[in-house]
């Protein structure tokens, strides 16, 4: 992720990170809290605290369409789809279950 932050800085773009992703990362990698904090403090990273109404609708649509409930993947895919941006993920299949056509760059 540090490499992506460096690339974002060089390109002058911002990495959007839903707060649910941060919470999930801290639960999955409790020994990496300091590393996660350092990443989130970068000027190229913006943590989104609340999903928009459109994101809530995308989460509901994914649940209805695919019969699955993955609000984190739905939130990420909705943000990317809304902006026409690729996602960055270490688990592209998780995002593609929610949004099969989503462009995903491997983390």
C-alpha positions as CSV (number, residue, x, y, z in Angstrom):
1,X,0.0,0.0,0.0
2,X,2.9,2.3,0.6
3,X,3.9,2.0,-3.1
4,X,0.3,3.0,-4.1
5,X,0.5,6.0,-1.8
6,X,3.8,7.0,-3.4
7,X,2.3,6.6,-6.9
8,X,-0.8,8.6,-5.9
9,X,1.5,11.4,-4.6
10,X,3.5,11.4,-7.8
11,X,0.2,11.6,-9.9
12,X,-1.4,14.1,-7.6
13,X,-4.4,11.8,-6.9
14,X,-6.2,10.8,-3.7
15,X,-6.8,7.3,-2.5
16,X,-10.3,7.0,-1.0
17,X,-10.5,4.5,1.9
18,X,-13.9,3.7,3.4
19,X,-13.8,3.7,7.2
20,X,-15.2,0.1,7.1
21,X,-12.0,-0.9,5.2
22,X,-9.9,0.6,8.0
23,X,-12.0,-1.2,10.6
24,X,-11.7,-4.5,8.8
25,X,-7.9,-4.1,8.3
26,X,-7.4,-3.4,12.0
27,X,-9.5,-6.5,12.9
28,X,-7.6,-8.7,10.4
29,X,-4.2,-7.3,11.1
30,X,-4.1,-6.2,14.8
31,X,-0.3,-6.2,14.9
32,X,-0.2,-3.7,12.0
33,X,-2.2,-0.9,13.6
34,X,0.8,1.5,13.6
35,X,1.5,0.8,9.9
36,X,-2.1,1.4,9.1
37,X,-2.1,4.7,11.0
38,X,1.1,5.8,9.1
39,X,-0.6,5.0,5.8
40,X,-3.8,6.8,6.7
41,X,-1.8,9.9,7.8
42,X,-0.5,10.3,4.2
43,X,-1.7,13.4,2.4
44,X,-2.8,11.2,-0.5
45,X,-5.2,9.2,1.6
46,X,-8.7,10.3,2.5
47,X,-10.9,8.2,4.8
48,X,-14.6,8.3,4.0
49,X,-16.5,8.2,7.3
50,X,-20.1,7.6,6.0
51,X,-21.4,6.0,2.9
52,X,-23.5,8.2,0.7
53,X,-27.1,7.4,-0.2
54,X,-25.9,6.0,-3.5
55,X,-23.5,3.7,-1.7
56,X,-26.3,2.5,0.6
57,X,-28.4,1.8,-2.6
58,X,-25.5,-0.1,-4.1
59,X,-25.1,-2.3,-1.0
60,X,-28.8,-3.1,-1.1
61,X,-28.7,-3.8,-4.8
62,X,-25.8,-6.2,-4.4
63,X,-27.7,-8.0,-1.7
64,X,-30.8,-8.3,-3.9
65,X,-28.9,-9.1,-7.1
66,X,-26.4,-11.6,-5.8
67,X,-27.9,-12.7,-2.6
68,X,-24.7,-11.7,-0.7
69,X,-24.1,-9.2,1.9
70,X,-20.6,-7.7,1.8
71,X,-21.0,-4.0,2.7
72,X,-17.3,-3.3,2.6
73,X,-16.9,-4.7,-0.9
74,X,-20.1,-3.0,-2.0
75,X,-18.9,0.3,-0.6
76,X,-15.6,0.1,-2.4
77,X,-17.1,-1.0,-5.7
78,X,-19.8,1.7,-5.5
79,X,-17.2,4.4,-5.0
80,X,-15.1,3.2,-7.8
81,X,-18.0,2.7,-10.2
82,X,-19.4,6.2,-9.3
83,X,-16.1,7.8,-10.2
84,X,-14.9,5.5,-13.0
85,X,-11.8,4.6,-11.0
86,X,-10.2,1.2,-10.6
87,X,-10.2,-0.4,-7.1
88,X,-7.0,-1.4,-5.4
89,X,-7.3,-4.7,-3.5
90,X,-5.5,-7.8,-2.4
91,X,-8.7,-9.7,-3.0
92,X,-10.1,-8.7,-6.4
93,X,-12.5,-11.7,-6.5
94,X,-14.3,-10.3,-3.4
95,X,-14.9,-7.0,-5.3
96,X,-15.9,-8.8,-8.5
97,X,-18.5,-10.9,-6.8
98,X,-20.3,-7.6,-6.0
99,X,-19.4,-5.8,-9.3
100,X,-18.2,-8.2,-12.0
101,X,-17.0,-5.6,-14.4
102,X,-15.0,-3.5,-11.9
103,X,-11.4,-2.8,-12.8
104,X,-9.2,-3.9,-9.9
105,X,-5.5,-3.3,-9.5
106,X,-3.8,-6.0,-7.4
107,X,-2.4,-4.7,-4.1
